[in-house]
Amino acid sequence: MKKKNLYNRLLVAVCVFIIWGTNSSTSQNLSKFIEVKGIVVDASNNDHLVFTDLVIKGTNISTVTNIDGEFLLKVPIEYSEGAVVITHLGYETKEIDITYFKGTTKIELIPAVTTLDAVNLLARPVNAKDLVLQTLQKKGRLYNNDNTLMTAFYRETIKKRRKNASLSEAVVKIHKQPYTNYRKDNIELIKARKNTNYDRLDTLALKLQGGPFSNLYTDLVKYPEYIFTEEDIDDYEFSFGESTNIDKKLVYVVNFKQSSFINYPLYYGKLYIDAATLALTNAVYSLNVENRHLASQMFVRKKPRKVDVYPTKANYRVNYRIQNGKWHYAYSNILLSFKVNWKGKLFNSIYTLNSEMAVTDWEITNTKFAKIENQMLRPSTILTDQASGFSDPEFWGEYNIIEPEKSIENAISKIKKQLKKT
């Protein structure tokens, strides 16, 4: 077994650190921005569209829809006469004037029909693996190669079965290195808040180790070594799926999975590659967790002797966005599910851990990044140890965040009540 590769993947897999047992205010000028909110649905069947991109036209200010298809975008007042561009993989792009938004606006996207004509069929590469290799080699030309300071919103939740047990949120600054640079990105903590009342939520204390870094390392273009190393790319099988499109541009779909003779955990999923430039636009993939013992080694860092913990699901997603002809990391989501079996107990526990990070604004900087040591996070960071409570209603000020799903809103409301009681 390739132990070195297996443990290198610990970072992208999101390390889980299990501990068993038991306010700052802002003075933001709210007149500097307006809020537009709504819900994005499929025009043909009214299904909520998750992970839809919304960008203020001509800017880098953006957000994504939540699990309910909902969004809230804070628009600086100088762009109040502008427009919002809405894009979703496999749908026609829509542009809506900001003045059109009244209350919660329903936005319907039309599914885009993709047909491969004879020219496209002839132009498509014959070998799917070669296409993936070409894509990974083009990062120097297709992706942003300047020092970039990104503002991002990060959220992580832990559920015991269907009940929210922990919730943490943060605004961070990503000190993004050029894609041709082998230096790793840095993350600076700006604001953070959390629920810490584990006992009152009647659950074991689970903590995610890695925090925003785990989501950042899903950037396959910057960090291909966590998925496809030169050593093990031959352990995968690649094939073409049905093509789709983004903004009327043809997108190849490449399926990948580990070869049948491989017995240690690798990944399987889909890569979405722009046909014209061969840029990776999206990736949706999962870890093979059939081998419980080896999969457990990749996640669990600490546990009691009398308990078995193993993952039942490990799903990942990363989206890229193009601006001024260059692609950059825009959003990622990680969903993990674990089963906990105590020896001697009849019933087991199931925990779901979800983390997501969305870039909401960014700027090119020509100067070297200044390291603010007391605010810089480490890849071993546990965000819940860095955050405070949920007591400040105007905590985020003008920062864009991902709208919370309904169940999370209920959890926040419950947390606030508990904080008031204590």
Salt bridges, closest charged atoms under 4 A:
ASP53 OD1 - ARG321 NH2 2.38
GLU70 OE2 - LYS406 NZ 2.51
GLU95 OE2 - LYS57 NZ 3.04
GLU169 OE2 - ARG155 NE 2.94
GLU169 OE1 - ARG193 NE 3.08
ASP185 OD2 - LYS176 NZ 2.76
GLU188 OE1 - HIS175 NE2 2.94
ASP219 OD2 - LYS176 NZ 2.93
ASP232 OD2 - ARG9 NH2 2.14
ASP234 OD1 - LYS129 NZ 2.36
ASP235 OD2 - LYS2 NZ 2.89
GLU356 OE2 - ARG155 NH1 3.40
ASP385 OD1 - LYS207 NZ 2.99
GLU405 OE1 - LYS159 NZ 3.78
